[in-house]
Amino acid sequence: YAVLAYLRKMATAEDAADRRCLVLSDCKPALQQIEAAYRKGSLEGLREWDRGAALEGICRYRAQLDSVTFLWVPSHAGCASNAYADAAATAYMGASEIEDATAVIREAV
């Protein structure tokens, strides 16, 4: 869901067509599934996949951006970007407004 929410934010910006995005994740299977869905070349049939609606949304938003690069980083290996992501997630958990993940995915597809 975090990847979908981030790409949605970037794709809805005024300069979305010029945006280059970097997504770092320590979940290699998720990145592999996102890449397989995107390389499929068509959104048709994605909803039958595991997490298909989220993948469809990710692919839709990704197509609206200039460039999106996904990079796997090992977890808990002293990588500064992991520390930044953990800090952002921890801060968000204390937020008074929490997004409805189902609504975000529904909006994307």
C-alpha positions in Angstrom: 0.0 0.0 0.0 2.8 2.4 0.8 4.1 2.2 -2.8 0.6 2.9 -4.2 0.1 5.9 -1.8 3.5 7.4 -2.8 2.9 7.0 -6.5 -0.6 8.4 -6.2 0.8 11.5 -4.5 3.5 11.9 -7.2 1.1 11.2 -10.1 -1.5 13.7 -9.0 1.0 16.6 -8.9 0.8 19.3 -11.5 4.3 18.3 -12.9 3.6 14.6 -12.8 4.7 14.0 -16.4 8.1 15.4 -15.5 8.6 13.6 -12.2 11.3 11.0 -11.6 10.7 8.8 -8.6 12.8 6.5 -6.6 11.1 3.8 -4.5 13.3 1.9 -2.0 11.9 -1.2 -0.4 13.2 -4.1 1.6 10.4 -6.4 0.3 11.9 -8.1 -2.7 8.8 -10.3 -3.5 6.6 -7.1 -3.7 9.0 -5.4 -6.0 9.2 -8.4 -8.2 5.4 -8.6 -8.4 5.2 -4.9 -9.2 7.7 -5.2 -12.0 6.1 -8.3 -13.4 2.7 -6.5 -13.5 4.2 -3.5 -15.2 6.1 -5.5 -17.8 3.0 -7.4 -18.6 2.1 -4.3 -20.6 -1.6 -4.5 -20.0 -3.8 -3.9 -16.9 -6.2 -6.6 -18.1 -6.2 -9.6 -15.8 -4.2 -8.0 -13.0 -7.2 -8.2 -10.6 -6.9 -12.0 -10.7 -3.4 -11.7 -9.2 -2.6 -11.6 -5.5 -3.0 -8.0 -4.6 -4.2 -7.4 -8.1 -6.2 -4.2 -7.5 -3.2 -2.5 -5.8 -0.9 -3.6 -8.6 -3.3 -2.2 -11.2 -3.3 1.1 -9.3 0.5 1.1 -9.0 0.8 0.5 -12.8 -1.7 3.2 -13.6 0.1 5.8 -11.5 3.5 4.7 -12.7 2.5 5.2 -16.3 1.6 8.9 -15.5 5.2 9.7 -14.3 8.3 10.4 -16.3 10.3 7.6 -14.6 9.9 5.3 -11.6 12.9 3.3 -10.4 12.4 0.6 -7.8 15.4 -0.5 -5.7 15.6 -3.3 -3.3 17.6 -2.6 -0.1 18.4 -5.1 2.5 16.5 -4.5 5.7 18.2 -3.7 9.0 21.6 -3.6 7.3 22.6 -0.1 8.4 21.1 1.5 5.3 20.3 5.2 6.0 17.3 5.1 3.6 15.7 2.4 5.8 16.1 4.6 8.8 14.4 7.4 7.0 11.5 5.2 5.9 11.1 3.8 9.4 11.0 7.3 10.8 8.4 8.5 8.3 6.2 5.4 9.0 6.5 5.8 12.7 5.6 9.5 12.5 2.6 8.6 10.3 1.4 6.0 12.8 0.8 8.9 15.2 -1.1 11.0 12.7 -4.6 12.0 13.6 -5.9 11.2 10.1 -5.4 7.7 8.7 -6.1 7.0 5.1 -8.6 4.3 4.2 -6.4 1.9 2.1 -9.4 0.3 0.5 -10.7 3.6 -0.7 -7.3 4.6 -2.1 -7.1 1.4 -4.1 -10.7 1.7 -5.2 -10.0 5.2 -6.5 -6.9 4.0 -8.4 -8.8 1.3 -10.3 
